[in-house]
Amino acid sequence: MSNLTWLEAGVTGLLQGVTELFPVSSLGHSVLIPALVGGQWKRDLDMSADGSQYLSFVVALHVATAIGLIVYFWRDWVRLIGALLQTVRTRRVETPDQRLIWLVILATIPVGLVGMAGDHFMRKHLATPLPTAALLIVNGFVLLTIEYVSARRAVSRGSHRAPESHPEAEYVDERVSGPESDERLSRLTVGAAVMVGAAQILALAPGISRSGVTTTAGLFKGLSREDAARFAFLLATPVILAAGVLKLPELFADDSAIWPQVIFGSLLSGIGAYVSVRFLTRYFATRTLRPFGFYCIVAGIVSLVWLLAVGA
C-alpha cells in the first residue's frame, strides 16, 4: 500500500471515525467507496488484493476510533477497570460495575474467536464490493425490522410510541447518567450479554454494522434504546483494540513511507469518532434507527446498480 495518498488517507480516516459508531457499517463504506470512485482509489484501497495492507490500515483507523471512545468514556472505563482489578484481587463479583465488566469481557469472546479464525475468508470472499453492497441492504432491513418489532412491543404495553422515541424526551449526558445505565446493564444474564456480544460476529462481514447489530440485539433482549446503544459502545472498544493488536504488526512490517498518511488518517478517525459518539448518545436517547435503515437500503441498491453497470 505504498501509494496511499494524503487525500485517500484523510477521507478514509474521517469516514471510518464517523461511520464506525453510526449503524451503517464503517467497514462496508471502506470497501465500497474506493470501488465506486474507481481509478487510483480502487487500486490503492483494494482490501481483497493479494498482499494488500489496506485492511491493516483500516484496523489502525479502528484503533484510533477506539481511542476516541475511550477519551469520551474515560471516567466510565476508569471505574470499570478499577472494578475488574478489584475482582481479580478479591476473587469475588459483588458490585454492578464488577458484574458489568465481566459481562463485557465474556460477551467479547465469541467475536474474538470467530474473527481470528475467519479473517482470511472475510478478506478474500466478503470484503469485495458486490457482497458488501448486498449486505448493506440486509443491514438496512435488520434496522427497520427491529424498529417495527419495538413499536409493536410498545403498543402491546399500552403506548402508541416507545417512550424513548419521543423527540421531547429529556436527555441526560451519558457521562453523567452512565453509572445508572451500567447498573441496569449489569442485570443482564450472562447468556443475554453473550448473545448481544456474539451479534458482532455478523459485523465481521463488510456491510453489516457492528453498532447496528449490537444495538439491535440489545433491543431484542429488552433493553431501552439508550442502554442498548451504550452497551454497544462499551463492547466495541475491547473488540477494536484486540483487532489492532493482531493486525497492526502488518503495518509495522511495511517498509514503505506511508506512516505520515496513516497517522493523519488515524487522527481524523479519532476526532470523527469522538464527535459521533457525542451526537449518537443524544440521538439514540430520543429517536429511532429508521433513518439509518433507509439510508443503508438506498445506498446498497445504488451501489449494486452502479457496480453492475461498470462491471466491478
TACOR-V204380 format. One record per residue. N is the residue number from 1. RES is the residue in one letter. OMEGA is omega in whole degrees, 0 to 359 (* if undefined). Layout:
BEGIN
N|RES|OMEGA + N|RES|OMEGA
END
This chain:
BEGIN
1|M|185 + 2|S|183 + 3|N|179 + 4|L|181 + 5|T|178 + 6|W|180 + 7|L|178 + 8|E|180 + 9|A|183 + 10|G|181 + 11|V|180 + 12|T|180 + 13|G|180 + 14|L|179 + 15|L|179 + 16|Q|183 + 17|G|182 + 18|V|188 + 19|T|180 + 20|E|185 + 21|L|171 + 22|F|184 + 23|P|185 + 24|V|177 + 25|S|176 + 26|S|180 + 27|L|177 + 28|G|178 + 29|H|179 + 30|S|176 + 31|V|188 + 32|L|185 + 33|I|179 + 34|P|180 + 35|A|181 + 36|L|179 + 37|V|178 + 38|G|177 + 39|G|182 + 40|Q|180 + 41|W|180 + 42|K|180 + 43|R|185 + 44|D|189 + 45|L|178 + 46|D|185 + 47|M|185 + 48|S|182 + 49|A|178 + 50|D|179 + 51|G|181 + 52|S|176 + 53|Q|180 + 54|Y|178 + 55|L|178 + 56|S|176 + 57|F|179 + 58|V|177 + 59|V|176 + 60|A|177 + 61|L|177 + 62|H|179 + 63|V|176 + 64|A|176 + 65|T|179 + 66|A|178 + 67|I|176 + 68|G|177 + 69|L|181 + 70|I|178 + 71|V|182 + 72|Y|184 + 73|F|190 + 74|W|179 + 75|R|180 + 76|D|181 + 77|W|175 + 78|V|180 + 79|R|183 + 80|L|178 + 81|I|174 + 82|G|178 + 83|A|178 + 84|L|179 + 85|L|178 + 86|Q|179 + 87|T|178 + 88|V|181 + 89|R|185 + 90|T|183 + 91|R|177 + 92|R|175 + 93|V|189 + 94|E|186 + 95|T|176 + 96|P|179 + 97|D|179 + 98|Q|179 + 99|R|182 + 100|L|183 + 101|I|177 + 102|W|174 + 103|L|177 + 104|V|181 + 105|I|181 + 106|L|181 + 107|A|181 + 108|T|186 + 109|I|184 + 110|P|182 + 111|V|178 + 112|G|181 + 113|L|181 + 114|V|179 + 115|G|179 + 116|M|183 + 117|A|188 + 118|G|184 + 119|D|184 + 120|H|180 + 121|F|181 + 122|M|183 + 123|R|186 + 124|K|190 + 125|H|184 + 126|L|183 + 127|A|177 + 128|T|192 + 129|P|186 + 130|L|176 + 131|P|180 + 132|T|178 + 133|A|179 + 134|A|180 + 135|L|176 + 136|L|176 + 137|I|177 + 138|V|179 + 139|N|179 + 140|G|180 + 141|F|176 + 142|V|180 + 143|L|179 + 144|L|180 + 145|T|182 + 146|I|176 + 147|E|177 + 148|Y|179 + 149|V|179 + 150|S|179 + 151|A|178 + 152|R|178 + 153|R|180 + 154|A|179 + 155|V|181 + 156|S|178 + 157|R|175 + 158|G|179 + 159|S|180 + 160|H|176 + 161|R|178 + 162|A|182 + 163|P|184 + 164|E|180 + 165|S|179 + 166|H|179 + 167|P|183 + 168|E|181 + 169|A|182 + 170|E|178 + 171|Y|175 + 172|V|183 + 173|D|182 + 174|E|182 + 175|R|175 + 176|V|183 + 177|S|184 + 178|G|180 + 179|P|178 + 180|E|178 + 181|S|180 + 182|D|178 + 183|E|177 + 184|R|180 + 185|L|181 + 186|S|179 + 187|R|175 + 188|L|172 + 189|T|178 + 190|V|180 + 191|G|180 + 192|A|180 + 193|A|180 + 194|V|178 + 195|M|178 + 196|V|179 + 197|G|181 + 198|A|177 + 199|A|179 + 200|Q|178 + 201|I|180 + 202|L|183 + 203|A|172 + 204|L|176 + 205|A|178 + 206|P|183 + 207|G|177 + 208|I|185 + 209|S|177 + 210|R|181 + 211|S|181 + 212|G|183 + 213|V|179 + 214|T|176 + 215|T|178 + 216|T|179 + 217|A|178 + 218|G|177 + 219|L|179 + 220|F|179 + 221|K|173 + 222|G|177 + 223|L|171 + 224|S|180 + 225|R|181 + 226|E|180 + 227|D|179 + 228|A|178 + 229|A|179 + 230|R|179 + 231|F|178 + 232|A|179 + 233|F|179 + 234|L|181 + 235|L|184 + 236|A|188 + 237|T|180 + 238|P|180 + 239|V|181 + 240|I|180 + 241|L|179 + 242|A|177 + 243|A|178 + 244|G|179 + 245|V|183 + 246|L|190 + 247|K|183 + 248|L|176 + 249|P|177 + 250|E|177 + 251|L|179 + 252|F|181 + 253|A|181 + 254|D|182 + 255|D|179 + 256|S|187 + 257|A|180 + 258|I|184 + 259|W|176 + 260|P|178 + 261|Q|179 + 262|V|180 + 263|I|179 + 264|F|179 + 265|G|180 + 266|S|178 + 267|L|178 + 268|L|179 + 269|S|179 + 270|G|178 + 271|I|179 + 272|G|179 + 273|A|181 + 274|Y|179 + 275|V|182 + 276|S|183 + 277|V|175 + 278|R|180 + 279|F|189 + 280|L|177 + 281|T|174 + 282|R|183 + 283|Y|185 + 284|F|178 + 285|A|188 + 286|T|187 + 287|R|191 + 288|T|179 + 289|L|187 + 290|R|180 + 291|P|179 + 292|F|178 + 293|G|179 + 294|F|179 + 295|Y|182 + 296|C|180 + 297|I|181 + 298|V|181 + 299|A|180 + 300|G|180 + 301|I|179 + 302|V|179 + 303|S|179 + 304|L|181 + 305|V|181 + 306|W|183 + 307|L|177 + 308|L|181 + 309|A|182 + 310|V|177 + 311|G|181 + 312|A|*
END
